[in-house]
Amino acid sequence: MDKHNFVTIADLSREKILYMIRLSEEFLRHPNREILKGKVVATLFYEPSTRTRLSFETAANRLGARVIGFSDAKASSVSKGETLKDTILMVSNYADVIVMRHYIEGAAQYAGEIAPVPIINAGDGAHQHPSQCMLDLFTIHQTQSSLENLTISLVGDLKYGRTVHSLLMAMRHFNPSFHFVAPEELSMPAEYKLYCKEHGIKYEEHLDLNDEVISTSDIIYMTRVQKERFSDLMEYERVKNIYILKSDMLVNAKSNMRILHPLPRVNEIDYDVDDNPHAYYIQQARNGLYAREAIICDVLGITLDEIINDDTIID
């Protein structure tokens, strides 16, 4: 079997995205299995993470695999000066698949080119976050029963937010309309607006999260302003509280509208929204387990038919 990486959402066809959603649905039905018994999954996190790391490690454990790795590069030989290449080649000796988060854009692509085992990108700088995108697509499909012809509002940090960049590219297959809601300092980068024009993706830009945007949206995708991406803390202070979604802002929202957030949130979604029927970000985070089970199995060459006919299910 040829080695199969999962490093960018841009490579996924419409058919592959829908296939991965079907895989995720199977794991939603039966998350506990031993289909990966005897396999080892390495998680190499050069940046802090809670949901992504824990959901990948939980996915591996629920599939019967063992997990090795690090959640702090300072606790590895990286602190001694070991290069990314040497770390990847060394860990490849011990694991069947490597899940990697790195602060440098393109690090996962590079690792995928040199590693003899599959690489899964768990986020690289401000570039992409394809596994988050996969769980977002699964969640959108789950709440809307389709990915077709949806209006999606992306709100907050559209400059550094790798989750919105990945989602934008993945949705190109499904005729979306986007609202880009951001201050000028955090607006969608020109390269992604050019991507929209090249792929016929409709979008409008807004400075305010107003009633018109909210009332026409099928999905409102909130993002936090990422302090760690700013070199100028004064700039961060100016924009950190610019959008705060409150429950009373949702009175004219469509009944099917759902609010998503890749988490963690700071204060961009008020806690009074948590009990609103439009809120779906906690369920979205839970879906990360099923989507990441699907990704791990897919890169290891395990097919949908094998998952459906799997006799290692643990009830």
One Martini backbone bead per residue (centre of mass of N, CA, C, O) as a GRO file, in nm:
protein
  315
    1MET     BB    1   0.095   0.036   0.023
    2ASP     BB    2   0.062   0.354  -0.007
    3LYS     BB    3   0.141   0.635   0.129
    4HIS     BB    4  -0.085   0.830   0.350
    5ASN     BB    5  -0.161   1.153   0.395
    6PHE     BB    6  -0.275   1.436   0.633
    7VAL     BB    7  -0.205   1.785   0.551
    8THR     BB    8  -0.444   1.877   0.342
    9ILE     BB    9  -0.757   1.993   0.229
   10ALA     BB   10  -0.694   2.062  -0.078
   11ASP     BB   11  -0.678   1.744  -0.171
   12LEU     BB   12  -0.981   1.713  -0.134
   13SER     BB   13  -1.247   1.581  -0.253
   14ARG     BB   14  -1.574   1.555  -0.255
   15GLU     BB   15  -1.579   1.245  -0.223
   16LYS     BB   16  -1.383   1.232   0.019
   17ILE     BB   17  -1.543   1.397   0.220
   18LEU     BB   18  -1.799   1.216   0.221
   19TYR     BB   19  -1.646   0.963   0.306
   20MET     BB   20  -1.543   1.075   0.583
   21ILE     BB   21  -1.824   1.117   0.698
   22ARG     BB   22  -1.906   0.821   0.694
   23LEU     BB   23  -1.687   0.726   0.881
   24SER     BB   24  -1.768   0.904   1.121
   25GLU     BB   25  -2.052   0.781   1.156
   26GLU     BB   26  -1.950   0.499   1.239
   27PHE     BB   27  -1.802   0.606   1.500
   28LEU     BB   28  -2.050   0.721   1.636
   29ARG     BB   29  -2.188   0.442   1.671
   30HIS     BB   30  -1.874   0.295   1.703
   31PRO     BB   31  -1.594   0.386   1.888
   32ASN     BB   32  -1.539   0.091   2.007
   33ARG     BB   33  -1.233  -0.078   1.927
   34GLU     BB   34  -0.974  -0.326   1.768
   35ILE     BB   35  -0.857  -0.246   1.474
   36LEU     BB   36  -0.557  -0.130   1.611
   37LYS     BB   37  -0.429  -0.368   1.714
   38GLY     BB   38  -0.070  -0.321   1.738
   39LYS     BB   39  -0.065  -0.023   1.712
   40VAL     BB   40   0.118   0.297   1.667
   41VAL     BB   41   0.076   0.629   1.801
   42ALA     BB   42   0.220   0.944   1.731
   43THR     BB   43   0.250   1.246   1.937
   44LEU     BB   44   0.362   1.569   1.809
   45PHE     BB   45   0.380   1.861   2.024
   46TYR     BB   46   0.505   2.192   1.965
   47GLU     BB   47   0.221   2.278   2.066
   48PRO     BB   48  -0.032   2.365   2.233
   49SER     BB   49  -0.294   2.126   2.354
   50THR     BB   50  -0.612   1.971   2.396
   51ARG     BB   51  -0.830   1.861   2.194
   52THR     BB   52  -0.647   1.745   1.974
   53ARG     BB   53  -0.470   1.559   2.141
   54LEU     BB   54  -0.690   1.405   2.307
   55SER     BB   55  -0.858   1.305   2.062
   56PHE     BB   56  -0.634   1.142   1.927
   57GLU     BB   57  -0.567   0.962   2.172
   58THR     BB   58  -0.853   0.854   2.208
   59ALA     BB   59  -0.886   0.734   1.930
   60ALA     BB   60  -0.657   0.530   1.952
   61ASN     BB   61  -0.761   0.385   2.207
   62ARG     BB   62  -1.053   0.310   2.093
   63LEU     BB   63  -0.895   0.132   1.855
   64GLY     BB   64  -0.636  -0.021   2.017
   65ALA     BB   65  -0.406   0.161   2.041
   66ARG     BB   66  -0.097   0.304   2.092
   67VAL     BB   67   0.071   0.574   2.276
   68ILE     BB   68   0.307   0.819   2.176
   69GLY     BB   69   0.507   1.104   2.298
   70PHE     BB   70   0.453   1.470   2.296
   71SER     BB   71   0.344   1.799   2.459
   72ASP     BB   72   0.661   1.894   2.491
   73ALA     BB   73   0.951   1.978   2.341
   74LYS     BB   74   1.125   2.019   2.609
   75ALA     BB   75   1.092   1.688   2.665
   76SER     BB   76   1.287   1.664   2.426
   77SER     BB   77   1.547   1.662   2.186
   78VAL     BB   78   1.488   1.947   2.087
   79SER     BB   79   1.636   2.088   2.335
   80LYS     BB   80   1.923   1.975   2.199
   81GLY     BB   81   1.881   2.023   1.863
   82GLU     BB   82   1.693   1.857   1.717
   83THR     BB   83   1.568   1.789   1.427
   84LEU     BB   84   1.291   1.730   1.251
   85LYS     BB   85   1.400   1.506   1.077
   86ASP     BB   86   1.516   1.326   1.306
   87THR     BB   87   1.257   1.291   1.465
   88ILE     BB   88   1.085   1.159   1.243
   89LEU     BB   89   1.276   0.919   1.182
   90MET     BB   90   1.283   0.805   1.466
   91VAL     BB   91   0.970   0.769   1.518
   92SER     BB   92   0.927   0.576   1.268
   93ASN     BB   93   1.049   0.325   1.420
   94TYR     BB   94   0.783   0.311   1.636
   95ALA     BB   95   0.555   0.397   1.427
   96ASP     BB   96   0.260   0.398   1.208
   97VAL     BB   97   0.185   0.698   1.306
   98ILE     BB   98   0.189   1.065   1.270
   99VAL     BB   99   0.108   1.326   1.494
  100MET     BB  100   0.133   1.685   1.407
  101ARG     BB  101   0.238   1.983   1.578
  102HIS     BB  102   0.329   2.311   1.439
  103TYR     BB  103   0.462   2.648   1.414
  104ILE     BB  104   0.537   2.578   1.115
  105GLU     BB  105   0.482   2.633   0.806
  106GLY     BB  106   0.501   2.315   0.639
  107ALA     BB  107   0.596   2.084   0.833
  108ALA     BB  108   0.405   1.852   0.749
  109GLN     BB  109   0.489   1.834   0.456
  110TYR     BB  110   0.782   1.765   0.513
  111ALA     BB  111   0.729   1.511   0.683
  112GLY     BB  112   0.574   1.359   0.451
  113GLU     BB  113   0.835   1.342   0.260
  114ILE     BB  114   1.031   1.174   0.483
  115ALA     BB  115   0.836   0.972   0.585
  116PRO     BB  116   0.752   0.618   0.609
  117VAL     BB  117   0.501   0.732   0.750
  118PRO     BB  118   0.220   0.861   0.828
  119ILE     BB  119   0.091   1.201   0.818
  120ILE     BB  120  -0.067   1.418   1.060
  121ASN     BB  121  -0.217   1.728   1.064
  122ALA     BB  122  -0.250   1.935   1.376
  123GLY     BB  123  -0.107   2.192   1.287
  124ASP     BB  124   0.043   2.485   1.102
  125GLY     BB  125   0.034   2.745   1.234
  126ALA     BB  126  -0.153   2.968   1.013
  127HIS     BB  127  -0.245   2.765   0.795
  128GLN     BB  128  -0.349   2.457   0.895
  129HIS     BB  129  -0.651   2.232   1.001
  130PRO     BB  130  -0.770   1.945   0.884
  131SER     BB  131  -0.904   1.795   1.126
  132GLN     BB  132  -1.090   2.024   1.207
  133CYS     BB  133  -1.230   2.041   0.935
  134MET     BB  134  -1.353   1.757   0.940
  135LEU     BB  135  -1.530   1.807   1.193
  136ASP     BB  136  -1.679   2.049   1.075
  137LEU     BB  137  -1.810   1.904   0.835
  138PHE     BB  138  -1.956   1.693   1.003
  139THR     BB  139  -2.121   1.900   1.171
  140ILE     BB  140  -2.264   2.045   0.942
  141HIS     BB  141  -2.400   1.793   0.827
  142GLN     BB  142  -2.549   1.715   1.092
  143THR     BB  143  -2.718   2.000   1.112
  144GLN     BB  144  -2.803   2.025   0.775
  145SER     BB  145  -2.787   1.750   0.589
  146SER     BB  146  -2.560   1.931   0.447
  147LEU     BB  147  -2.322   2.123   0.224
  148GLU     BB  148  -2.523   2.273   0.052
  149ASN     BB  149  -2.589   2.605   0.008
  150LEU     BB  150  -2.439   2.770   0.231
  151THR     BB  151  -2.430   3.007   0.500
  152ILE     BB  152  -2.115   3.141   0.617
  153SER     BB  153  -1.986   3.275   0.920
  154LEU     BB  154  -1.678   3.439   0.969
  155VAL     BB  155  -1.542   3.516   1.301
  156GLY     BB  156  -1.262   3.736   1.351
  157ASP     BB  157  -0.975   3.550   1.301
  158LEU     BB  158  -0.877   3.553   0.956
  159LYS     BB  159  -0.564   3.565   0.947
  160TYR     BB  160  -0.468   3.325   1.171
  161GLY     BB  161  -0.708   3.122   1.112
  162ARG     BB  162  -0.674   2.798   1.015
  163THR     BB  163  -0.969   2.693   1.022
  164VAL     BB  164  -1.089   2.892   0.805
  165HIS     BB  165  -0.903   2.818   0.573
  166SER     BB  166  -0.984   2.521   0.549
  167LEU     BB  167  -1.292   2.556   0.517
  168LEU     BB  168  -1.290   2.722   0.261
  169MET     BB  169  -1.158   2.503   0.078
  170ALA     BB  170  -1.359   2.265   0.129
  171MET     BB  171  -1.632   2.428   0.031
  172ARG     BB  172  -1.590   2.455  -0.284
  173HIS     BB  173  -1.782   2.193  -0.359
  174PHE     BB  174  -2.078   2.345  -0.221
  175ASN     BB  175  -2.180   2.633  -0.277
  176PRO     BB  176  -2.102   2.880  -0.105
  177SER     BB  177  -2.159   3.145   0.141
  178PHE     BB  178  -1.977   3.426   0.265
  179HIS     BB  179  -1.897   3.576   0.579
  180PHE     BB  180  -1.658   3.828   0.656
  181VAL     BB  181  -1.582   3.888   1.003
  182ALA     BB  182  -1.363   4.172   1.045
  183PRO     BB  183  -1.110   4.341   1.112
  184GLU     BB  184  -0.864   4.479   0.932
  185GLU     BB  185  -0.629   4.333   1.096
  186LEU     BB  186  -0.815   4.035   1.051
  187SER     BB  187  -0.845   3.979   0.769
  188MET     BB  188  -0.871   3.819   0.496
  189PRO     BB  189  -0.649   3.706   0.306
  190ALA     BB  190  -0.575   3.756  -0.021
  191GLU     BB  191  -0.528   3.455  -0.102
  192TYR     BB  192  -0.827   3.365  -0.020
  193LYS     BB  193  -0.981   3.560  -0.204
  194LEU     BB  194  -0.856   3.450  -0.460
  195TYR     BB  195  -0.959   3.164  -0.422
  196CYS     BB  196  -1.255   3.237  -0.449
  197LYS     BB  197  -1.241   3.349  -0.739
  198GLU     BB  198  -1.121   3.087  -0.872
  199HIS     BB  199  -1.388   2.907  -0.736
  200GLY     BB  200  -1.664   3.068  -0.709
  201ILE     BB  201  -1.676   3.212  -0.427
  202LYS     BB  202  -1.892   3.359  -0.219
  203TYR     BB  203  -1.845   3.701  -0.080
  204GLU     BB  204  -1.846   3.901   0.224
  205GLU     BB  205  -1.756   4.200   0.391
  206HIS     BB  206  -1.723   4.273   0.752
  207LEU     BB  207  -1.714   4.468   1.059
  208ASP     BB  208  -1.996   4.353   1.154
  209LEU     BB  209  -2.209   4.175   1.385
  210ASN     BB  210  -2.508   4.162   1.251
  211ASP     BB  211  -2.834   4.091   1.183
  212GLU     BB  212  -2.796   4.019   0.886
  213VAL     BB  213  -2.585   3.804   0.924
  214ILE     BB  214  -2.734   3.623   1.128
  215SER     BB  215  -3.016   3.583   0.965
  216THR     BB  216  -2.849   3.443   0.699
  217SER     BB  217  -2.736   3.207   0.865
  218ASP     BB  218  -2.635   2.865   0.914
  219ILE     BB  219  -2.338   2.950   1.004
  220ILE     BB  220  -2.151   3.032   1.301
  221TYR     BB  221  -1.796   3.105   1.306
  222MET     BB  222  -1.611   3.128   1.575
  223THR     BB  223  -1.319   3.318   1.691
  224ARG     BB  224  -1.026   3.369   1.832
  225VAL     BB  225  -0.795   3.585   1.943
  226GLN     BB  226  -0.449   3.525   1.883
  227LYS     BB  227  -0.204   3.615   2.085
  228GLU     BB  228   0.040   3.427   1.978
  229ARG     BB  229   0.043   3.586   1.679
  230PHE     BB  230   0.146   3.844   1.818
  231SER     BB  231   0.393   4.102   1.820
  232ASP     BB  232   0.165   4.321   1.895
  233LEU     BB  233  -0.006   4.385   2.188
  234MET     BB  234  -0.164   4.639   2.109
  235GLU     BB  235  -0.320   4.510   1.881
  236TYR     BB  236  -0.459   4.297   2.051
  237GLU     BB  237  -0.610   4.492   2.247
  238ARG     BB  238  -0.788   4.627   2.021
  239VAL     BB  239  -0.931   4.324   1.917
  240LYS     BB  240  -1.018   4.104   2.140
  241ASN     BB  241  -1.337   4.245   2.187
  242ILE     BB  242  -1.502   4.298   1.913
  243TYR     BB  243  -1.648   4.004   1.945
  244ILE     BB  244  -1.967   3.936   2.115
  245LEU     BB  245  -2.172   3.672   2.161
  246LYS     BB  246  -2.522   3.692   2.224
  247SER     BB  247  -2.834   3.576   2.282
  248ASP     BB  248  -2.994   3.847   2.193
  249MET     BB  249  -2.873   3.823   1.885
  250LEU     BB  250  -3.071   3.549   1.801
  251VAL     BB  251  -3.380   3.617   1.740
  252ASN     BB  252  -3.337   3.609   1.396
  253ALA     BB  253  -3.261   3.332   1.362
  254LYS     BB  254  -3.243   3.053   1.218
  255SER     BB  255  -3.344   2.740   1.314
  256ASN     BB  256  -3.074   2.594   1.179
  257MET     BB  257  -2.879   2.751   1.328
  258ARG     BB  258  -2.523   2.726   1.406
  259ILE     BB  259  -2.271   2.734   1.657
  260LEU     BB  260  -1.925   2.765   1.612
  261HIS     BB  261  -1.605   2.640   1.763
  262PRO     BB  262  -1.271   2.539   1.805
  263LEU     BB  263  -1.135   2.616   2.035
  264PRO     BB  264  -1.074   2.816   2.257
  265ARG     BB  265  -1.235   3.035   2.453
  266VAL     BB  266  -1.277   3.349   2.589
  267ASN     BB  267  -1.521   3.606   2.498
  268GLU     BB  268  -1.682   3.561   2.209
  269ILE     BB  269  -1.874   3.378   2.393
  270ASP     BB  270  -2.123   3.390   2.580
  271TYR     BB  271  -2.255   3.203   2.841
  272ASP     BB  272  -2.562   3.251   2.749
  273VAL     BB  273  -2.533   3.060   2.486
  274ASP     BB  274  -2.510   2.763   2.587
  275ASP     BB  275  -2.849   2.736   2.618
  276ASN     BB  276  -2.881   2.770   2.328
  277PRO     BB  277  -3.003   2.601   2.047
  278HIS     BB  278  -2.761   2.712   1.857
  279ALA     BB  279  -2.561   2.569   2.018
  280TYR     BB  280  -2.253   2.348   1.905
  281TYR     BB  281  -1.947   2.335   2.026
  282ILE     BB  282  -1.948   2.083   2.208
  283GLN     BB  283  -2.032   1.877   1.993
  284GLN     BB  284  -1.801   1.944   1.804
  285ALA     BB  285  -1.575   1.843   1.990
  286ARG     BB  286  -1.678   1.550   2.004
  287ASN     BB  287  -1.643   1.496   1.691
  288GLY     BB  288  -1.332   1.470   1.695
  289LEU     BB  289  -1.317   1.171   1.755
  290TYR     BB  290  -1.453   1.055   1.493
  291ALA     BB  291  -1.280   1.201   1.279
  292ARG     BB  292  -1.001   1.087   1.391
  293GLU     BB  293  -1.061   0.796   1.348
  294ALA     BB  294  -1.095   0.821   1.042
  295ILE     BB  295  -0.812   0.929   0.975
  296ILE     BB  296  -0.637   0.704   1.087
  297CYS     BB  297  -0.760   0.475   0.917
  298ASP     BB  298  -0.714   0.594   0.637
  299VAL     BB  299  -0.396   0.615   0.645
  300LEU     BB  300  -0.396   0.286   0.705
  301GLY     BB  301  -0.614   0.157   0.487
  302ILE     BB  302  -0.898   0.167   0.612
  303THR     BB  303  -1.212   0.091   0.521
  304LEU     BB  304  -1.546   0.123   0.519
  305ASP     BB  305  -1.611  -0.178   0.492
  306GLU     BB  306  -1.437  -0.262   0.734
  307ILE     BB  307  -1.594  -0.097   0.942
  308ILE     BB  308  -1.878  -0.217   0.897
  309ASN     BB  309  -1.744  -0.531   0.930
  310ASP     BB  310  -1.653  -0.505   1.212
  311ASP     BB  311  -1.566  -0.748   1.494
  312THR     BB  312  -1.434  -0.533   1.735
  313ILE     BB  313  -1.667  -0.435   1.882
  314ILE     BB  314  -1.732  -0.231   2.177
  315ASP     BB  315  -2.011  -0.185   2.400
   0.00000   0.00000   0.00000
